[in-house]
Amino acid sequence: MAEFTDEEEVLCGASCYSKLFYMNEKFDNLPQEVKDELKIMCVLYTEDIGGTLQLFYDEEGNLNFRSDRNSDDLLYDEIGSVLKIRQYQREKKELLEQLENYYKVGKESGLF
């Protein structure tokens, strides 16, 4: 799994272990519909696959997915994880591209 660096900024995430969804407060000004869609994506992922899921921006402003699991989680579906992320990248392509553009513009304008 990819390691978190200082140049990365987490947008949101969910965990099947704590049954919690996290939305970074820096992105509170996103439309509620977008925040709801992100929550649905993350929570459904962790319910279907297990583990945790984070959506984060890298240092260039690209939106990435990061999935992880506890070492003792035998029910985590690694193959399903890859397939589910690819499905989201395909089905939510427009939303993900808009979120990348939003972040890049916000970063350039000093919003983030």
N, C-alpha and C positions, 0 to 999 in steps of 0.2 A: 504494500500500500504506500501511496505517496505520503511524504512527511510534510507537516505544516511548516511554512517559513514566514518570516516577518513581512515579506512582500505580498503575502496572500491575505485576502480579506473574506471572511465567511459571510455569505448572504443569509443562509438558513440551513437548518438540519433537523434531523429527527433520530430518535433512538428507540429500538424495540425493548431495550432493557429498562429504561426509565419511563417509557411511554410518554415522552415529552417531545414537543416541537419547539425549536428555537428560531426566532427571526431577529437578525441583527438590528438594533435600534437605529443605526445609521440609515436604514432603508425604510423607516416608518412613513416616509412621504410617498412611497409607492402606492398606486391605487389599491383599494381593498380587494378588488377582484384578482389582481395579480398576487397579492399576499395569500389569498384563499387558494388559488391554483397551486402555488408553491407548497402550501401546507398539505394539500391533498396529495400532491406528488410524493412528498417526503414520507408522509405517514403511510400511504398505501405501499410504498417501497418497503419500509421496515416491517409492515405487517405481512407482506408476501415473501420477502427475502430473509428478513431478520437483520441483526446487526444495527449499524448506524449509517446514515447517509448525510453528507454535507454537500451543499452547492457553494463554491467559493470562486473568487476572482483571483487569477494569478497576477504577477507583476505587470503583464501587458494588457490586463483588462479582460482576458478571456474567461468565460464562465466554465468551470469544470465541476465534475462530480467526483466525490471521494466516498468510497464505501469501506467500512471496517467491521470487525467483529471481535468479540472477546475470545481469547484463546481456548476457552472451554465450551464455546458455543458449537455444538455438533450439528445443530439444525440449520445453520447458516448455509444458504445456497449460493456458492461461488459462481457457478455457471449461470444460474438465474439472475445473479447480480449484473453480470456483463450484458445479458440479453435485455434486462429491464432498463438499464441505462441507455443502451442503444435504441430501445423503443422510445424512451422519453426524448432522446436527441432527434429522432425522426418525427414523432408526433407533436412535439412541442418546439419544433425548430424556430418558428416565428417568435414565440415568446422568449426563448433563450437568446436569440439574436437581439431582440429589443432590450432585454436586460443587460446584455453586453454593451450595447450602444449607450444606454442610460448611464452605466457605470463609467464608461470612457469619457462621456461628456461631463459628468459630475466630477470626475477626477481632474479633468483639464480646467474646469471652472472653480476648483477649490471646494466643492461641496463635500468631498470625502477626503 
